[in-house]
């Protein structure tokens, strides 16, 4: 009986949206790498993608910390 109550009260901290966050982060990382490797560099696009990548990495870090707590 105690195990059933513990299982019912412990809700999962994993959300389906977390998978999409990780996939978007990987997609932004691939795009940033491709922008940096181009022979003609678009500095605005590189800067914007680096800022987006940092924001997504920070949110992924917070998401994983939520899983572990």
C-alpha positions in Angstrom: 0.0 0.0 0.0 2.8 2.4 0.8 4.5 1.7 -2.6 1.2 2.5 -4.4 0.9 5.8 -2.6 4.5 6.7 -3.3 4.1 5.9 -7.0 0.9 7.9 -7.2 2.3 11.0 -5.5 5.7 11.1 -7.4 4.8 12.7 -10.7 7.3 12.6 -13.5 9.2 15.8 -14.2 9.8 14.8 -17.8 7.6 16.6 -20.4 7.2 15.7 -24.0 8.2 19.2 -25.0 11.7 18.5 -23.5 12.5 16.4 -26.6 11.6 19.2 -28.9 13.8 21.6 -26.9 16.8 19.3 -27.3 16.1 18.8 -31.0 15.8 22.6 -31.6 19.1 23.1 -29.7 20.8 20.5 -32.0 19.3 22.2 -35.1 20.6 25.6 -34.0 24.0 24.1 -33.3 24.2 22.6 -36.8 23.1 25.9 -38.3 25.7 27.9 -36.4 28.4 25.5 -37.5 27.3 25.8 -41.1 27.3 29.6 -40.9 30.8 29.7 -39.5 32.2 27.4 -42.2 30.8 29.5 -45.1 33.4 31.3 -47.2 31.4 34.5 -47.2 30.5 35.2 -43.6 27.2 36.8 -42.5 28.2 38.3 -39.2 24.7 39.3 -38.2 23.4 35.7 -38.8 26.4 34.2 -36.9 25.8 36.5 -33.9 22.1 35.9 -33.9 22.5 32.1 -34.0 25.1 32.2 -31.3 22.8 34.2 -29.0 19.9 31.8 -29.8 22.2 28.8 -29.1 23.2 30.2 -25.7 19.6 30.8 -24.8 18.6 27.3 -25.7 21.7 25.8 -24.0 20.8 27.7 -20.8 17.2 26.5 -21.0 18.3 22.9 -21.6 20.6 23.2 -18.6 17.7 24.4 -16.4 15.5 21.6 -17.9 18.0 18.9 -17.0 18.4 20.4 -13.5 14.7 20.1 -13.1 14.8 16.4 -14.0 17.5 15.7 -11.5 15.9 17.6 -8.6 
